[in-house]
Amino acid sequence: MFRLSTEDQQHMIAFLRDLVRTPSLSCQEGAVAARIADEMRAVGFRDVAMDRIGNVVGRMGRGSGPVLLFDGHMDTVGVSDPSAWQRDPFGAEIENGILYGLGACDMKGALAALVYAGKLLIENHVPLKGDVVVACVVQEEPCEGLATRVLVEEEGIRPDWVVLGEPTSMNIARGQRGRVEFQVTACGRACHASQPDLGENAIYAASRLVFGVELLSGSLHNDRFLGPGSLAVTQIHAEAGSRNVVPDRCSFILDRRLTLGENEAKALAEVQAVIARERVRAEVRVTEYRSTSYTGYQASQREYFPAWVTGENHCLVQAAERATRDELGTRPKMDKFPFSTDGTYTSGVAGIPTVGLGPGDEKLAHTVNDQVRLDDVANAARVYARLAVTLLTGK
């Protein structure tokens, strides 16, 4: 069994506190990236670099053979209402073995564990028959899979397996629903609001479409493992020359979650059928994410993210279960992510076997009570190291 020394545990906690204390909104991860790179070098990673989009990549191993990629994101959501937090979101306060702060659960606890899993492998002189790559990626919160795609397709890292450090309470997530984001725009005819009968109110037209879309909920496909597809209207915007003008355009954003058996084309056809049934002049399109990373990289991606599942009997799933059992003495639960992750690219697009395994309760992610148990972070480091041994030494 692997064990972090008391000194290493103290260093890992100090590192984690630094991560939480350093803001890292999407596209603003530079300071946290530099801190992670410094820690990777300090613990002895063979090679540490930042790629073109700003991912921090640390490697260990002999430089040949199979590649195990550990994936974790550096960015966090923002703090919408600081007064709602009982503790400073950037204070990294510790109480009763729990560290509190923005991103502690999602997912800076896992980032610390991944770096110190590398330290465990290095200190124990594990003879890896391949490479371990720890990738701390950017912009996962607004566009999951984007930075990992750059890592694989543009930087040339070709993993044989991927482990996502997203919070799972140290259980194994072997899949998730996908998603597609649509913008639906209803068209009308503008006129003075004092004589609305002379125009066509685009808001009224859009409201009919919103109601029609809502009726779809009960007929969406249901997968036995991932569950049913779902949809939600998340934003509405109308355009008019002023507030006393009947608007001629009204758009809404539709968040469509896709289970297995559903894809972009199917979801699009469903919305188009609603438009045809309601006889509304409207168009629907998949939205596109665009950004500039802290390195200056210009990124863009259509916001379609496929569902994925790794089979329960796959060697990666079995290895993750064995590593958890060997290190922690407990059998992890087999489950799925309730949210979307970089697995939409690694498994859903690239077809790379992927699982999720990480410290923290996913129910606390994006909440004002964001937290992670320090014992769970230490345990995650041990399990990650054991998983590398299982996959890259055969022991």
LINNORDA-V896850 format. One record per pair of residues at least 6 apart in sequence whose C-alpha atoms are under 7 Angstrom apart, sorted by sequence separation. I is the first residue (numbers start at 1). J is the second residue. D is the distance in whole Angstrom. If there is no record, write none. Layout:
<<I | J | D> <I | J | D>>
//
This chain:
<<50 | 56 | 5> <93 | 99 | 6> <94 | 100 | 6> <151 | 157 | 6> <152 | 158 | 6> <222 | 228 | 4> <240 | 246 | 7> <292 | 298 | 5> <324 | 330 | 7> <325 | 331 | 5> <346 | 352 | 5> <347 | 353 | 6> <364 | 370 | 5> <389 | 395 | 6> <41 | 48 | 7> <49 | 56 | 6> <50 | 57 | 6> <92 | 99 | 6> <93 | 100 | 5> <191 | 198 | 6> <221 | 228 | 6> <222 | 229 | 6> <240 | 247 | 4> <275 | 282 | 7> <291 | 298 | 6> <292 | 299 | 6> <324 | 331 | 7> <347 | 354 | 6> <364 | 371 | 7> <24 | 32 | 6> <40 | 48 | 7> <49 | 57 | 5> <92 | 100 | 5> <139 | 147 | 7> <191 | 199 | 5> <220 | 228 | 7> <221 | 229 | 6> <239 | 247 | 6> <240 | 248 | 6> <291 | 299 | 5> <324 | 332 | 7> <346 | 354 | 7> <48 | 57 | 6> <49 | 58 | 7> <92 | 101 | 5> <138 | 147 | 6> <190 | 199 | 5> <220 | 229 | 6> <238 | 247 | 7> <239 | 248 | 7> <290 | 299 | 6> <291 | 300 | 7> <22 | 32 | 6> <48 | 58 | 4> <91 | 101 | 6> <137 | 147 | 6> <189 | 199 | 5> <190 | 200 | 7> <239 | 249 | 5> <290 | 300 | 4> <321 | 331 | 7> <37 | 48 | 6> <47 | 58 | 6> <48 | 59 | 7> <90 | 101 | 6> <137 | 148 | 7> <189 | 200 | 5> <238 | 249 | 6> <239 | 250 | 6> <289 | 300 | 5> <290 | 301 | 7> <321 | 332 | 6> <343 | 354 | 7> <47 | 59 | 5> <89 | 101 | 4> <90 | 102 | 6> <188 | 200 | 5> <189 | 201 | 7> <238 | 250 | 4> <288 | 300 | 7> <289 | 301 | 5> <360 | 372 | 5> <19 | 32 | 6> <45 | 58 | 6> <46 | 59 | 6> <47 | 60 | 7> <88 | 101 | 7> <89 | 102 | 5> <188 | 201 | 5> <217 | 230 | 6> <237 | 250 | 6> <238 | 251 | 6> <288 | 301 | 6> <289 | 302 | 6> <360 | 373 | 7> <45 | 59 | 6> <46 | 60 | 5> <188 | 202 | 4> <217 | 231 | 7> <237 | 251 | 5> <288 | 302 | 4> <289 | 303 | 6> <45 | 60 | 6> <187 | 202 | 5> <236 | 251 | 6> <237 | 252 | 6> <287 | 302 | 6> <288 | 303 | 5> <186 | 202 | 6> <236 | 252 | 4> <286 | 302 | 7> <287 | 303 | 6> <235 | 252 | 5> <236 | 253 | 7> <286 | 303 | 6> <359 | 376 | 5> <40 | 58 | 7> <235 | 253 | 5> <359 | 377 | 6> <37 | 56 | 6> <186 | 205 | 6> <233 | 252 | 7> <234 | 253 | 6> <114 | 134 | 7> <186 | 206 | 5> <233 | 253 | 6> <234 | 254 | 6> <233 | 254 | 5> <234 | 255 | 7> <359 | 380 | 6> <232 | 254 | 6> <233 | 255 | 6> <358 | 380 | 6> <33 | 56 | 6> <231 | 254 | 7> <232 | 255 | 5> <231 | 255 | 6> <232 | 256 | 7> <231 | 256 | 4> <230 | 256 | 6> <231 | 257 | 6> <76 | 103 | 6> <230 | 257 | 5> <229 | 257 | 5> <230 | 258 | 7> <229 | 258 | 5> <229 | 259 | 5> <228 | 259 | 6> <227 | 259 | 7> <226 | 259 | 6> <73 | 107 | 7> <74 | 108 | 7> <203 | 238 | 7> <223 | 259 | 6> <308 | 344 | 7> <222 | 259 | 7> <223 | 260 | 6> <307 | 344 | 6> <306 | 344 | 6> <317 | 355 | 7> <72 | 111 | 6> <305 | 344 | 5> <308 | 347 | 6> <264 | 304 | 7> <308 | 348 | 5> <307 | 348 | 6> <306 | 348 | 5> <263 | 306 | 7> <310 | 353 | 6> <206 | 250 | 6> <310 | 354 | 6> <29 | 74 | 7> <201 | 246 | 6> <202 | 247 | 6> <29 | 75 | 6> <201 | 247 | 6> <202 | 248 | 5> <199 | 246 | 7> <201 | 248 | 6> <202 | 249 | 5> <203 | 250 | 5> <260 | 307 | 6> <202 | 250 | 5> <259 | 307 | 6> <26 | 75 | 5> <177 | 226 | 6> <258 | 307 | 6> <24 | 74 | 7> <25 | 75 | 5> <26 | 76 | 6> <176 | 226 | 6> <196 | 246 | 7> <24 | 75 | 5> <25 | 76 | 5> <193 | 244 | 5> <24 | 76 | 6> <25 | 77 | 6> <192 | 244 | 6> <193 | 245 | 5> <25 | 78 | 6> <192 | 245 | 5> <193 | 246 | 5> <191 | 245 | 6> <192 | 246 | 6> <110 | 165 | 6> <190 | 245 | 7> <191 | 246 | 5> <327 | 382 | 7> <190 | 246 | 5> <327 | 383 | 6> <190 | 247 | 5> <190 | 248 | 5> <213 | 271 | 7> <107 | 166 | 6> <188 | 247 | 7> <189 | 248 | 5> <324 | 383 | 6> <106 | 166 | 7> <107 | 167 | 7> <188 | 248 | 4> <323 | 383 | 6> <106 | 167 | 6> <187 | 248 | 6> <188 | 249 | 6> <213 | 274 | 7> <74 | 136 | 6> <105 | 167 | 6> <187 | 249 | 5> <212 | 274 | 6> <67 | 130 | 6> <68 | 131 | 6> <69 | 132 | 6> <70 | 133 | 6> <71 | 134 | 6> <72 | 135 | 6> <73 | 136 | 5> <74 | 137 | 6> <75 | 138 | 6> <186 | 249 | 6> <187 | 250 | 7> <323 | 386 | 5> <65 | 129 | 6> <66 | 130 | 5> <67 | 131 | 5> <68 | 132 | 5> <69 | 133 | 5> <70 | 134 | 5> <71 | 135 | 5> <72 | 136 | 5> <73 | 137 | 5> <74 | 138 | 6> <75 | 139 | 6> <77 | 141 | 7> <185 | 249 | 7> <186 | 250 | 5> <323 | 387 | 5> <65 | 130 | 4> <66 | 131 | 6> <67 | 132 | 6> <68 | 133 | 6> <69 | 134 | 6> <70 | 135 | 6> <71 | 136 | 6> <72 | 137 | 6> <73 | 138 | 6> <75 | 140 | 7> <76 | 141 | 7> <185 | 250 | 6> <186 | 251 | 6> <209 | 274 | 7> <64 | 130 | 5> <65 | 131 | 7> <75 | 141 | 7> <185 | 251 | 4> <209 | 275 | 7> <61 | 128 | 6> <63 | 130 | 7> <64 | 131 | 7> <73 | 140 | 6> <184 | 251 | 5> <185 | 252 | 7> <320 | 387 | 6> <62 | 130 | 6> <63 | 131 | 6> <183 | 251 | 7> <184 | 252 | 5> <319 | 387 | 6> <21 | 90 | 5> <61 | 130 | 6> <62 | 131 | 6> <183 | 252 | 6> <184 | 253 | 6> <20 | 90 | 6> <21 | 91 | 6> <61 | 131 | 4> <183 | 253 | 5> <21 | 92 | 6> <60 | 131 | 6> <61 | 132 | 6> <182 | 253 | 6> <183 | 254 | 6> <319 | 390 | 6> <20 | 92 | 6> <59 | 131 | 7> <60 | 132 | 5> <181 | 253 | 7> <182 | 254 | 5> <319 | 391 | 7> <59 | 132 | 6> <60 | 133 | 7> <181 | 254 | 6> <182 | 255 | 7> <59 | 133 | 5> <181 | 255 | 5> <17 | 92 | 5> <40 | 115 | 6> <44 | 119 | 7> <58 | 133 | 6> <59 | 134 | 6> <180 | 255 | 6> <181 | 256 | 6> <205 | 280 | 6> <43 | 119 | 5> <57 | 133 | 7> <58 | 134 | 5> <180 | 256 | 5> <57 | 134 | 6> <58 | 135 | 7> <179 | 256 | 5> <180 | 257 | 7> <44 | 122 | 7> <57 | 135 | 5> <179 | 257 | 4> <56 | 135 | 6> <57 | 136 | 6> <178 | 257 | 6> <179 | 258 | 5> <55 | 135 | 7> <56 | 136 | 5> <177 | 257 | 6> <178 | 258 | 5> <20 | 101 | 6> <55 | 136 | 6> <56 | 137 | 7> <177 | 258 | 5> <178 | 259 | 6> <20 | 102 | 6> <55 | 137 | 4> <177 | 259 | 5> <20 | 103 | 6> <55 | 138 | 6> <20 | 104 | 6> <54 | 138 | 7> <180 | 264 | 7> <20 | 108 | 7> <19 | 108 | 7> <69 | 159 | 6> <68 | 159 | 6> <71 | 162 | 7> <16 | 108 | 7> <67 | 159 | 5> <68 | 160 | 6> <69 | 161 | 6> <70 | 162 | 6> <71 | 163 | 6> <72 | 164 | 6> <16 | 109 | 6> <67 | 160 | 5> <68 | 161 | 5> <69 | 162 | 5> <70 | 163 | 5> <71 | 164 | 5> <72 | 165 | 5> <53 | 147 | 7> <66 | 160 | 6> <67 | 161 | 7> <68 | 162 | 6> <69 | 163 | 6> <70 | 164 | 6> <71 | 165 | 6> <72 | 166 | 7> <186 | 280 | 7> <187 | 281 | 6> <186 | 281 | 6> <187 | 282 | 6> <16 | 112 | 6> <186 | 282 | 4> <15 | 112 | 7> <185 | 282 | 5> <186 | 283 | 7> <184 | 282 | 7> <185 | 283 | 5> <184 | 283 | 6> <185 | 284 | 6> <12 | 112 | 6> <184 | 284 | 4> <183 | 284 | 6> <184 | 285 | 7> <182 | 284 | 7> <183 | 285 | 5> <182 | 285 | 5> <183 | 286 | 6> <12 | 116 | 7> <182 | 286 | 5> <183 | 287 | 6> <181 | 286 | 6> <182 | 287 | 6> <181 | 287 | 6> <29 | 138 | 7> <226 | 336 | 7> <26 | 138 | 7> <27 | 139 | 6> <26 | 139 | 5> <26 | 141 | 7> <181 | 303 | 6> <180 | 303 | 6> <181 | 304 | 7> <180 | 304 | 4> <179 | 304 | 6> <180 | 305 | 6> <179 | 305 | 5> <178 | 305 | 5> <179 | 306 | 6> <178 | 306 | 4> <178 | 307 | 4> <177 | 307 | 4> <176 | 307 | 6> <177 | 308 | 7> <176 | 308 | 6> <175 | 308 | 5> <176 | 309 | 7> <175 | 309 | 4> <174 | 309 | 6> <175 | 310 | 6> <174 | 310 | 5> <172 | 332 | 6> <176 | 336 | 6> <171 | 332 | 5> <172 | 333 | 6> <173 | 334 | 6> <174 | 335 | 6> <175 | 336 | 5> <176 | 337 | 5> <170 | 332 | 7> <171 | 333 | 5> <172 | 334 | 5> <173 | 335 | 5> <174 | 336 | 6> <175 | 337 | 6> <176 | 338 | 7> <178 | 340 | 7> <171 | 334 | 6> <172 | 335 | 6> <173 | 336 | 4> <176 | 339 | 7> <177 | 340 | 7> <173 | 337 | 6> <176 | 340 | 7> <178 | 344 | 7> <174 | 354 | 7> <174 | 355 | 5> <173 | 355 | 6> <174 | 356 | 6> <172 | 355 | 7> <173 | 356 | 5> <172 | 356 | 6> <173 | 357 | 6> <172 | 357 | 5> <171 | 357 | 6> <170 | 357 | 6> <170 | 358 | 5> <168 | 357 | 6> <169 | 358 | 6> <170 | 359 | 5> <162 | 352 | 7> <166 | 356 | 6> <167 | 357 | 7> <168 | 358 | 5> <169 | 359 | 5> <161 | 352 | 6> <162 | 353 | 6> <163 | 354 | 6> <164 | 355 | 6> <165 | 356 | 6> <166 | 357 | 6> <167 | 358 | 5> <168 | 359 | 6> <169 | 360 | 5> <160 | 352 | 6> <161 | 353 | 5> <162 | 354 | 5> <163 | 355 | 5> <164 | 356 | 4> <165 | 357 | 5> <166 | 358 | 5> <167 | 359 | 5> <168 | 360 | 6> <169 | 361 | 5> <161 | 354 | 6> <162 | 355 | 7> <163 | 356 | 6> <164 | 357 | 6> <165 | 358 | 4> <167 | 360 | 5> <168 | 361 | 6> <148 | 342 | 7> <163 | 357 | 7> <167 | 361 | 6> <168 | 362 | 6> <167 | 362 | 5> <145 | 341 | 7> <149 | 345 | 7> <144 | 341 | 6> <145 | 342 | 4> <144 | 342 | 5> <145 | 343 | 7> <145 | 344 | 6> <145 | 345 | 5> <54 | 293 | 7> <53 | 293 | 6> <54 | 294 | 7> <54 | 295 | 6> <53 | 295 | 6> <52 | 295 | 7> <53 | 297 | 5> <52 | 297 | 7> <110 | 358 | 6> <110 | 359 | 6> <109 | 359 | 7> <105 | 360 | 5> <105 | 361 | 7> <105 | 364 | 7> <106 | 365 | 5> <105 | 365 | 6> <130 | 392 | 6> <109 | 372 | 7> <129 | 392 | 5> <30 | 294 | 6> <113 | 377 | 6> <117 | 381 | 4> <121 | 385 | 6> <128 | 392 | 5> <129 | 393 | 6> <27 | 292 | 7> <29 | 294 | 7> <105 | 370 | 6> <113 | 378 | 6> <116 | 381 | 6> <117 | 382 | 6> <120 | 385 | 7> <128 | 393 | 6> <27 | 293 | 5> <28 | 294 | 6> <104 | 370 | 6> <105 | 371 | 5> <27 | 294 | 5> <103 | 370 | 7> <104 | 371 | 5> <105 | 372 | 5> <110 | 377 | 7> <113 | 380 | 6> <114 | 381 | 6> <117 | 384 | 6> <118 | 385 | 7> <102 | 370 | 6> <104 | 372 | 6> <109 | 377 | 6> <113 | 381 | 4> <117 | 385 | 5> <101 | 370 | 6> <100 | 370 | 6> <101 | 371 | 6> <114 | 384 | 7> <100 | 371 | 4> <99 | 371 | 6> <100 | 372 | 7> <98 | 371 | 7> <99 | 372 | 5> <98 | 372 | 6> <99 | 373 | 6> <98 | 373 | 4> <99 | 374 | 7> <97 | 373 | 6> <98 | 374 | 6> <97 | 374 | 6> <85 | 368 | 5> <84 | 368 | 7> <77 | 366 | 7> <1 | 327 | 6> <3 | 382 | 7> <2 | 382 | 6>>
//
